[in-house]
């Protein structure tokens, strides 16, 4: 389970968005639904991803953060020895919601439909 404890601690600080962005960008991309968010390519590339905090709000028990994730995917060829198709990086974007329990900091991650 992913925990975003630094984000919860920064909730009422002026640098909240910066801390949330930095902490989310440390998450292993395998734990994020990036593959399901692809729209222009076949597989998520090994390149780093970037987070934009779109908005956030609180309930009594949770902090809900809506993010935009910029990343790249690849269109792979057939992997044949004579395949002339180079790996082609494609820009990708998806929106992901992080729902953080305010006490345990355990985080539910949901891919949002665009």
N, C-alpha and C positions, 0 to 999 in steps of 0.2 A: 504494500500500500504506500502510495506517495503521500508525504506530509510536507505541507508548505508553512512551516512554523515561522520563518522570517517574515513572510507576507502577513501573517496574523499579527505578529508583534509590531509591524509597521503600519497597521491599519489606520491610526489617527495621526500619522506623521505626514508632513508635507512632501516627503520623498517616497510615499507609498507606491506610486506607479513604477518608479525606478527599481525599487526593491522587489516588487512582484515580478516585473519583467526579468530581472537578473535571476531570480530564483527559478522561475519557470524555464528559462533558457538552460538551466543546469540539469533538467530532467532528461533522462535517456530517451531519445526519440522513439525507441522501440516501445516505450510505455504510453506513447501518444497515438491517437487514431489517425495518423498522417496518411497511411496507406489507403484507408477508407475515404479520405478527403481528396484524393487525386482526381483531377479532371482533365489533364492534358498529357499525362504520361502513364507508364506502366508500373514503375517501382519508385519508392522513395530513395533518393541518392544519399550518399554519405556526407554531403555538405551540411554545414551548420544551418540551423533555422533561426528565425528572428521573430520576436513577439511584440505585438502592439496591444496595449490595454485599451479596449474599446469602451468599456464601462464596468461599473461594479455597484453592488448594493448588498445590504445586509438584511437578514432575517434575525429572529431572536437567537437561533442556534448556528447559522451558517453565514459565510461570506461567499457571495456568488460573483465571479469575475468572468466577463466575456472578453475573449481575446481574438485577435486576428493573427494567424501564423503564416509567415512567409517562408517557404522552403523550396527545394527543387526536387524534381523527379527525373527519371531517365526513361527514354524509350529505347529498349534494348533490341538488338538484332536477333538473329536466330542462333548466334554463337557457333556458327559453322566456321571452319578454318578459313574458307575463302569469302566470308561475309565482309563486304566493304563498308557496312554501316558502322560508323563510329558511335560511341555512346553520346547521346545528345541530351544535354541538360535542359529541362523545361521549368520555367517559373511556375510555382504552384501557390495557392492560397486557400486556407480554410479557416473557419471560425470554430473555436473550441471553448467550452465553458468549464470552468474550474469551480467546484462547489466544496468549500473548505469548512469542516467542522471547527467552530471557534475554540473548543476545548481540546480535542485530541489532535487537531490540525490534519486529520486524515482527509484526503481529497478525492472526490469523485470527478472523473473526466468524461465529458460528453462532446461528441462531434455535433455541431449544429448544422442544420440544413440551410443552404444559401438560397 
